[in-house]
Amino acid sequence: MPGKSSQRAGVVANWADERLGLGSAMKKNLRKVFPDHWSFMLGEVALWSFVVLLLSGVFLTLWFDPSMAEVQYNGTYDPLRGVHMSAAFASTLDISFDVRGGLLMRQMHHWAAMIFIASMMIHLMRVYLTGAFRKPREVNWLIGCLLLLLGTIEGFTGYSLPDDLLSGTGVRAADGFMKATPVVGTYMSFFLFGGEFPGDSIIPRFYVMHILLIPGLLLALIAAHMLLLVYHKHTQWPGPGRTQENVVGYPMLPVYAAKAGGFFFIVFGVTALMGGLFSINNVWKLGPYDPSKVTAGSQPDWYMGWPDGLLRIIPAWETHLWGFTVSWNIMLPILVAPPLLLIILMLLPFIESWVTGDKREHHLLQRPRNAPTRTAVLVALMTFYGLSWAAGGNDIIAIKFHLSINQITYFMRAAVFIGPVIAFFITRRWCISLQRHDNEKLLHGYESGVLVRSPDGGYAEKHLPLPEAKAYTLTARDRDPEVEEVDETLTGREGRKARLRNRLQKLYFADNQQKPSAEELHDAQHHAEHELHELESQIAAGPNRHGPAEH
């Protein structure tokens, strides 16, 4: 018989369930089905690396002193003993050398930040390439873009906190970027730094942003991202038994929860291994920040490298108006390019929906080859990003490969514009070729590797029909819509918009290979069965037939 305590607990639980519906909601969602595919783990890597960031960040918070007050270091690290530095840098040295496990936690935190941003970027690319951003998931796409932006800002504030020479140089650069903003630049700088750079407020303010403001926003957006994922149900790859109305996979409990928990420990373990074996952000080698010094070969963390690359290769464009200098060489790569690229990224789902006219709900993913223009657009953006990122290391490239830094700069100036165009056309034609290859396999089967000699002495390779599951997957895609001609008599703004949309739609679907029709597949299957029967007959009658030889 249950005791009084268990009876009271049951009464409380029943009271809460009757008023809040928690029990029924949990029962429903704990049996929710999630599909299984290796590409879905990219989002989980981002989630679990964020959890590692929270855990290691709590540890570091207990010992870090976010103060710019000047102190004299008297800790364990002998080369800096007696040097005057900020309390923030001194506490960073103490965490690294005097707190048990402090250096491991510092490096785990830094590596987890790198993995967090990298996995978000790769996850975002996977979502776009497979069409998982389409209706009804446009809002989740926007949330993902904002998470990437906030993660980048969080990373910048985080590696600025130690107040070492490298991070101080980055903060100094940020001050210059703000002051390059016309009209309000100096006001923005004074507001952030609490006076003239460097002041004594920037580290405490970054600390509040880093441990409170931005993590709160990240947690809220991640929660919204996960709730929308559950509400919309997870996308899945096409296959037998998978439709737009169902989800084929494993329930949350016990299968998916066990896999997700195990995957968290894998991410944690790999991060701990990297933190223990691979040094990162060795601030003691750099020393405390001094405005009169700059570290040779100084570069920001990798996710801030592409704006730095644009800054390095842009010509020295300036305009002097009424005694004021407008620094285009700072505004364009730093103040214009990053927000513009983010806006383009956020608008991609809506632009595609408007061009294609597709307003349907989509729960099945697409292979990237089946959307050639979409895939080519992302590859073009990736090419622009990659070339800009490489330009951020033009000095290192010049030193390591014994090249002229001027020639590298001139090459990059042209490559960031020409490279994406070339990448777009190559990727699009590549995808169309892969579509043709899929159609060939559907109609003529796959190469069996069996060579058969004909009576007249010729050799031919026999093709075998694809397995039904593979053939179903290749044909489980929609045909592109027919592009209708626009009434040329339309005038005004609506007419111009309709003609523009019609031209873009023709370009979007141009040269796409449609999947074979049912009649073509039926004829191909009949032909394949005939070839297979003929192959078996030739093998049975040939010199390599099975059984005893005939005399």
Residue pairs with C-beta under 8 A, 6 or more apart in sequence:
2 10
13 23
16 22
16 23
17 23
17 24
29 230
29 252
30 251
30 252
30 253
31 251
31 252
31 253
32 230
32 251
32 252
33 247
33 248
33 249
33 250
33 251
33 252
34 234
34 247
34 249
34 250
34 251
34 252
34 256
35 234
35 235
35 236
35 237
35 247
35 248
35 249
36 249
36 250
37 236
37 237
39 126
39 130
40 234
41 263
42 119
42 122
42 123
42 126
43 119
43 123
44 260
44 263
44 267
45 115
45 119
45 123
45 267
46 116
46 119
46 120
46 123
47 222
48 263
48 264
48 267
48 268
49 112
49 115
49 116
49 119
49 267
49 271
50 112
50 116
50 218
50 222
51 264
52 108
52 109
52 112
52 267
52 268
52 271
53 109
53 112
53 113
53 116
54 215
56 105
56 108
56 109
56 112
57 109
57 211
57 215
59 101
59 105
60 95
60 102
60 105
60 106
60 109
61 211
63 91
63 94
63 95
63 99
63 102
64 88
64 91
64 92
64 95
64 161
64 207
65 87
65 88
65 90
65 91
66 88
66 161
66 203
66 204
66 206
66 207
67 86
67 87
67 88
67 203
67 204
68 86
68 87
68 88
68 163
68 198
68 199
68 200
68 201
68 202
68 203
68 204
69 86
69 87
69 200
70 84
70 85
70 86
70 87
71 84
71 85
71 86
71 87
71 90
72 82
72 83
72 84
72 85
73 80
73 81
73 82
73 83
73 84
73 85
73 90
73 93
74 81
74 82
75 81
75 90
75 93
75 94
75 97
75 98
76 93
76 97
76 98
77 93
77 96
77 97
77 284
79 284
80 93
80 284
80 287
80 288
83 287
83 288
84 288
85 163
85 287
85 288
86 163
86 203
86 288
86 289
88 161
88 162
88 163
88 203
89 162
89 163
89 164
89 283
89 288
89 289
92 106
92 161
92 162
92 163
92 164
92 283
93 283
93 284
94 102
95 102
95 103
95 105
95 106
96 102
96 103
96 106
96 283
96 284
97 103
97 284
104 272
104 275
104 276
105 275
106 275
106 281
107 274
107 275
107 276
107 278
107 279
107 280
107 281
108 271
108 272
108 274
108 275
109 158
109 275
110 158
110 159
110 275
110 280
110 281
111 271
111 274
111 275
111 278
111 280
112 271
113 154
113 155
113 158
113 159
113 301
114 280
114 301
114 302
114 303
115 267
115 271
116 151
117 148
117 151
117 152
117 155
117 303
118 303
120 144
120 147
120 148
120 151
121 148
121 303
123 144
124 144
124 145
124 148
124 345
125 378
125 382
126 132
127 133
127 141
127 144
128 348
128 374
128 378
129 368
129 374
129 375
129 378
130 235
130 365
130 366
130 367
130 368
131 362
131 365
131 366
131 371
131 374
132 235
132 365
133 140
133 141
133 348
133 349
134 349
134 352
134 353
134 358
134 362
135 353
135 358
135 359
135 360
135 361
135 362
136 232
136 361
137 228
137 232
137 235
138 349
138 350
138 353
139 228
140 225
140 228
140 229
140 232
141 346
141 348
141 349
142 346
143 221
143 224
143 225
143 228
144 225
145 342
145 345
145 346
146 221
147 218
147 221
147 222
147 225
149 342
150 214
150 217
150 218
150 221
151 218
152 303
152 304
153 214
154 210
154 214
154 215
154 218
155 301
155 303
155 304
156 170
156 174
156 300
156 301
156 304
157 206
157 209
157 210
157 214
158 210
159 167
159 170
159 281
159 300
159 301
160 167
160 168
160 170
160 171
160 202
160 203
160 206
161 167
161 203
161 206
161 207
161 210
162 281
162 283
163 203
163 288
163 289
164 283
164 286
164 287
164 288
164 289
165 286
165 287
165 288
165 289
165 290
165 293
165 294
165 295
166 283
166 286
166 295
166 298
167 283
167 289
168 198
168 289
168 290
168 291
169 289
169 294
169 295
169 298
170 300
170 304
171 198
171 202
171 289
172 197
172 198
172 291
175 189
175 193
175 197
175 198
176 330
177 330
177 334
177 335
178 185
178 188
178 189
178 192
179 185
179 186
179 188
179 189
180 327
180 330
180 331
180 334
180 335
181 188
181 331
181 335
182 324
182 326
182 331
189 197
190 196
192 202
192 205
193 199
193 201
193 202
194 200
194 201
194 202
194 205
195 201
197 291
198 289
198 291
232 363
233 247
233 363
234 247
234 249
235 362
235 363
235 364
235 365
236 242
236 247
236 248
236 249
236 363
236 364
236 365
237 364
237 365
237 473
238 364
238 365
238 472
238 473
238 476
238 477
239 248
239 469
239 472
239 473
239 476
240 468
240 469
240 472
240 473
241 248
242 248
242 364
242 476
243 364
244 361
244 362
244 363
244 364
245 363
247 363
249 256
250 256
250 259
286 295
297 395
297 396
299 305
299 308
299 392
299 393
299 396
300 308
300 392
302 389
305 388
305 389
305 392
305 393
306 385
306 388
306 389
306 392
307 333
307 334
307 337
307 338
307 388
308 392
309 387
309 388
309 389
309 390
309 391
309 392
309 393
309 394
309 412
310 332
310 333
310 334
310 337
310 388
310 391
310 416
311 329
311 330
311 333
311 334
312 391
312 392
312 394
312 409
313 391
313 394
313 409
313 412
313 413
313 416
314 328
314 329
314 332
314 333
314 413
315 329
315 413
316 329
317 328
317 329
317 332
318 325
318 326
318 327
318 328
318 329
319 325
319 326
319 328
320 326
341 381
341 385
344 381
345 381
348 377
352 358
352 374
353 359
354 501
355 501
355 504
355 505
355 508
356 481
356 505
356 508
356 509
357 481
357 501
357 505
358 481
364 476
366 477
367 477
368 374
368 375
368 431
369 375
369 431
369 434
369 435
369 438
370 431
370 435
370 477
371 431
372 427
372 428
372 431
372 432
372 435
372 511
372 512
373 428
373 507
373 508
373 509
375 427
375 428
375 431
376 423
376 424
376 425
376 427
376 428
376 431
377 424
379 423
379 424
379 427
380 420
380 421
380 423
380 424
380 427
381 420
382 423
383 419
383 420
383 422
383 423
384 416
384 419
384 420
387 412
387 415
387 416
387 419
388 416
390 397
390 412
391 408
391 409
391 412
391 416
394 405
394 408
394 409
394 412
395 405
397 403
397 408
398 404
398 405
398 408
432 511
432 512
432 513
435 512
435 513
436 513
438 474
438 515
439 513
439 515
439 516
441 466
441 474
442 466
442 471
442 474
442 475
442 515
442 516
442 521
442 524
443 516
443 520
443 521
443 524
444 463
444 524
444 528
445 463
445 464
445 465
445 466
445 524
445 528
445 531
446 463
446 464
446 466
447 461
447 463
448 461
448 462
448 463
448 464
449 461
450 461
450 462
450 535
451 459
451 460
451 461
451 462
452 459
452 460
452 461
452 462
452 535
452 538
453 459
454 460
462 531
462 535
463 528
463 531
464 528
464 532
465 471
465 525
465 528
465 529
465 532
466 474
471 521
474 515
475 515
475 516
475 521
477 515
479 514
479 515
480 509
480 512
480 514
481 509
483 502
483 505
483 506
483 509
484 502
485 502
486 498
486 499
486 502
487 498
488 499
490 498
490 499
516 524
539 545
540 546
